[in-house]
Amino acid sequence: MVGTEAAHRFTAAVIISLCLALLSLGCATVPKAPLLGTADLQYFADELYLSVDGYEICYVDVGQGDEPLLFLHPWAGNIGFWNRVAPAFVDRYRVIALDLPGHGKSDKSDRPYDVELAARAVIALIEALDLEEVTLIGNSLGGGTALVVVRDLPTAVARLVLIDSLGGGTVTGLFAFVIRQFATPEMLVSVGDGLFQFFTERFVFDSSNPASDALIAELFALREGHDGFAWATAAVAYLKAAVEFDASAWLAEIHVPTLILWGDNDRILWRSSAERLHENIRGAEIQIIEDCGHMPQIESPAEVIELVQAFLDRTRPGADAR
């Protein structure tokens, strides 16, 4: 039996390797964005910087209200991944977002990047800005980071919004297999554009649209920019850590209002992950977004805004209990 299973694994690896090699010969259909590097990224507000353990973290801090919303982007993302959502809240809330270590305009020095490191940076930002009653809104890696923050600094967190989030068990499926077996910084920066686009469209998005095409074009430019290898090194380290991340041990200890949003066609984190989060976080709400993949804030921003705003209204201090 063991020999048979090993043979199956070897066969699968050979097939995937051949597919990757063939696909890498193809050309991308999405044109590259004219970026030189992460310094050219466009965010919805002016950047600020905070020193954390000897490295610089980029963040934005805008809005009219006193209640803080802190947006946490997904793997390989940056503050700009919230450009279509976060501005909708600036009239009523204090809106903050950061580039997690190794991402965007934050420092990319050689560090052991993982979800715990990302959470430490978020906690440092919360403490530096003296934030209280924070609502954490995180997608994918950002959601997993939020789960670590609420574990380690529960008194500062008022609510959670988990969007296609890590944490409901280790990641399974073909995406996770490819990451565990093949992902290296060298692969990420050198793999053919056609494969890079195919992999992103196949796993991250439900379908091609102008917003997803623009994001893919940005990723093309970032990996080929002057700091592309540093970006890829951090990205791969996070990926390797992310597929093993599991917050199950402390989900039952979370006692803040929690909204779980999930794209119905997420091919990275299956809906079973959403269901485990829903079942184990006391009183959590769940909403499935139709015709959507792993990043609803990119594909379905209007629906994300509507669902998050309704959740904030329902759970604000003094609102009727659910």
C-alpha positions in Angstrom: 0.0 0.0 0.0 2.7 2.4 0.9 4.5 1.7 -2.3 1.4 2.2 -4.3 0.7 5.6 -2.7 4.2 6.7 -3.3 3.9 5.6 -6.9 0.7 7.7 -7.2 2.4 10.7 -5.7 5.4 10.3 -8.1 3.1 10.0 -11.1 1.1 13.1 -10.1 4.3 15.0 -9.6 5.6 14.0 -13.1 2.3 14.9 -14.7 2.2 18.3 -13.0 5.8 19.0 -13.9 5.2 18.2 -17.6 2.1 20.5 -17.5 4.1 23.3 -15.9 6.8 22.9 -18.5 4.4 23.0 -21.4 2.4 25.9 -20.0 5.5 27.9 -19.4 6.0 28.1 -23.1 2.8 30.0 -23.6 2.4 33.7 -23.7 0.3 35.8 -21.4 -2.8 37.6 -22.8 -2.7 40.3 -20.1 -0.3 43.2 -20.9 2.3 44.1 -18.3 1.7 47.3 -16.3 4.4 49.9 -16.8 5.7 49.7 -13.3 9.4 49.8 -12.3 8.8 48.3 -8.8 6.8 48.5 -5.7 7.5 52.2 -5.3 5.2 52.8 -8.2 2.2 51.1 -6.6 -0.9 53.3 -6.3 -2.8 53.4 -3.0 -6.0 55.0 -2.0 -4.3 57.4 0.5 -0.8 58.8 1.1 1.7 56.4 2.6 3.1 56.7 6.1 5.9 54.6 7.6 6.5 52.9 11.0 9.7 51.2 12.2 9.0 47.7 13.6 11.9 45.6 14.9 14.3 47.4 12.7 12.3 47.4 9.4 9.9 49.8 7.8 6.2 49.1 7.5 4.1 51.1 5.1 0.6 52.1 6.0 -2.2 54.5 5.3 -4.5 56.2 7.9 -7.5 58.3 6.7 -11.1 58.9 7.4 -13.6 60.9 9.4 -14.8 58.6 12.2 -13.3 57.5 15.5 -14.0 53.8 15.0 -10.9 52.1 13.3 -11.2 49.6 10.5 -7.8 47.9 9.8 -7.6 46.2 6.3 -5.2 43.3 5.9 -4.3 42.2 2.3 -3.8 38.7 0.9 -0.6 36.9 0.0 1.5 38.8 -2.6 -0.8 41.8 -2.2 -0.5 45.3 -0.9 -2.6 48.2 0.3 -3.8 48.7 -3.2 -5.8 45.4 -3.1 -8.3 47.4 -1.1 -8.5 50.4 -3.5 -12.0 49.3 -4.6 -13.4 48.8 -1.1 -11.7 50.8 1.7 -12.6 54.3 0.3 -16.3 53.5 0.8 -15.8 53.6 4.5 -13.8 56.8 5.0 -16.8 59.0 5.6 -17.8 57.1 8.8 -14.7 55.3 10.0 -11.0 55.7 10.5 -9.6 53.6 7.7 -6.2 52.1 8.1 -4.4 49.6 5.9 -0.8 48.3 5.9 1.6 46.5 3.7 2.5 43.4 5.6 6.3 42.8 6.0 7.8 41.7 2.7 4.9 43.1 0.7 4.1 46.3 -1.2 6.2 49.2 0.0 7.2 47.7 3.3 10.7 46.4 3.9 11.7 43.2 2.2 14.9 42.3 4.1 15.8 38.7 4.7 13.4 37.5 7.5 11.5 34.2 8.4 8.3 35.4 6.8 5.1 33.7 8.1 1.7 34.5 9.6 3.1 35.1 13.1 5.6 37.7 11.8 2.8 39.4 9.9 0.6 39.5 13.1 3.5 41.0 15.1 3.7 43.9 12.6 -0.1 44.5 12.9 0.1 44.4 16.7 3.0 46.9 16.6 0.9 49.2 14.4 -2.1 48.9 16.7 0.0 49.8 19.7 1.9 52.6 17.9 -1.3 54.3 16.8 -2.9 53.6 20.2 -5.9 52.0 18.6 -8.8 50.5 20.6 -11.9 48.6 19.5 -10.4 47.8 16.1 -12.3 45.9 13.4 -9.9 43.7 11.5 -10.8 43.0 7.9 -8.6 40.4 6.3 -8.5 38.4 3.1 -6.6 35.1 2.8 -3.2 35.7 4.5 -4.7 38.9 6.0 -7.5 36.8 7.5 -5.1 34.4 9.1 -3.1 37.3 10.4 -6.2 38.8 12.0 -6.8 35.4 13.7 -3.4 35.6 15.3 -3.9 39.2 16.3 -7.2 38.5 18.1 -5.5 35.5 19.8 -2.5 37.6 21.1 -4.2 41.0 21.6 -7.9 40.2 22.2 -8.6 43.4 24.2 -7.9 45.6 21.2 -10.2 43.8 18.7 -13.9 44.6 18.5 -14.9 42.6 15.4 -13.5 40.4 12.7 -14.3 40.2 9.0 -12.7 37.1 7.5 -12.7 37.1 3.7 -11.7 33.7 2.1 -9.4 33.5 5.1 -6.7 31.1 6.2 -7.2 29.4 9.6 -9.9 26.8 9.0 -7.3 24.0 8.7 -4.2 23.4 6.6 -4.6 24.1 2.9 -5.3 21.0 0.7 -5.8 20.4 -3.0 -3.8 21.0 -6.1 -2.8 24.6 -5.3 -1.3 23.5 -1.9 0.4 20.5 -3.6 2.1 22.8 -6.2 3.2 25.2 -3.5 4.7 22.5 -1.3 6.4 20.7 -4.1 7.5 23.4 -6.5 7.4 26.9 -5.1 10.7 28.7 -5.0 11.6 32.4 -5.5 13.5 31.4 -8.6 10.4 29.7 -10.0 8.2 32.7 -9.2 10.3 35.2 -11.0 11.3 33.0 -14.0 8.2 31.0 -14.8 6.7 31.9 -18.2 4.1 34.7 -18.3 1.5 32.3 -19.7 1.8 29.9 -16.8 1.8 32.7 -14.3 -1.4 34.1 -15.8 -3.0 30.6 -16.0 -2.2 29.8 -12.4 -3.5 33.1 -11.1 -6.7 32.9 -13.2 -7.3 29.2 -12.4 -7.0 29.5 -8.7 -7.4 33.1 -7.6 -10.3 34.4 -9.7 -13.6 33.0 -10.8 -13.3 34.6 -14.2 -11.3 37.2 -16.1 -12.5 40.8 -15.7 -10.8 44.2 -16.0 -10.0 44.3 -12.2 -8.4 40.9 -12.1 -6.6 41.6 -15.4 -5.2 44.8 -13.9 -4.0 42.9 -10.8 -2.3 40.2 -12.9 -0.6 42.9 -14.9 0.7 44.5 -11.7 2.0 41.2 -10.5 3.8 40.7 -13.8 5.5 44.1 -13.3 6.4 43.5 -9.7 8.1 40.2 -10.2 10.2 41.7 -13.0 11.0 44.9 -11.3 14.3 45.9 -9.6 13.1 44.4 -6.3 11.3 41.5 -7.9 13.5 38.8 -6.3 13.1 40.2 -2.8 9.3 40.3 -3.4 9.3 36.7 -4.6 11.4 35.5 -1.7 9.0 36.9 0.8 6.0 35.7 -1.2 7.2 32.1 -1.4 8.1 32.1 2.3 4.6 33.3 3.2 3.0 30.7 0.8 5.0 27.8 2.4 3.9 29.0 5.8 0.3 29.7 4.7 -0.5 26.2 3.5 0.4 24.8 6.9 -1.4 27.5 8.9 -4.2 26.3 11.1 -6.0 28.4 13.8 -8.3 25.6 14.9 -6.7 25.4 18.3 -8.0 28.9 19.4 -11.1 29.5 17.2 -13.4 28.6 20.1 -11.7 31.3 22.2 -12.7 34.1 19.9 -15.6 36.1 21.4 -16.0 39.1 19.1 -18.6 39.5 16.4 -17.3 37.8 13.3 -18.4 37.9 9.7 -17.1 35.3 7.2 -17.3 36.2 3.5 -16.4 33.5 0.9 -16.3 33.4 -2.8 -18.4 30.4 -4.0 -15.7 29.4 -6.5 -12.6 29.8 -4.3 -10.2 27.1 -5.6 -7.5 27.8 -3.1 -9.5 27.6 0.1 -12.5 25.4 -0.3 -15.8 26.2 1.3 -15.1 23.5 3.9 -12.6 25.9 5.4 -15.3 28.6 5.7 -17.6 26.1 7.3 -15.0 25.1 9.9 -14.4 28.8 10.8 -18.2 29.3 11.0 -18.7 26.2 13.2 -15.9 27.0 15.6 -16.1 30.8 16.1 -19.0 31.4 18.5 -21.8 33.4 16.9 -20.0 33.9 13.6 -22.1 34.8 10.5 -21.3 33.5 7.1 -22.2 34.9 3.6 -21.3 33.2 0.3 -20.7 35.5 -2.6 -21.8 34.0 -5.9 -19.7 33.9 -9.0 -16.6 34.9 -7.1 -13.2 33.4 -6.4 -10.5 33.9 -3.7 -10.5 37.7 -3.6 -14.0 39.1 -3.4 -12.8 42.6 -2.8 -11.3 42.5 -6.3 -14.1 40.7 -8.2 -17.2 41.8 -6.2 -16.3 45.0 -4.4 -19.9 46.4 -4.2 -21.2 43.3 -2.6 -18.3 43.2 -0.1 -19.0 46.9 0.8 -22.7 46.2 1.3 -22.2 43.1 3.4 -19.4 44.6 5.6 -21.4 47.9 6.2 -24.5 45.9 7.2 -22.4 43.9 9.6 -20.8 47.0 11.1 -24.3 48.5 11.6 -25.6 45.4 13.2 -22.8 45.1 15.6 -22.0 48.7 16.5 -22.2 49.6 20.2 -25.9 50.0 21.2 -27.2 48.1 18.2 -29.9 45.5 18.8 -28.5 42.1 19.6 -28.5 39.6 16.8 
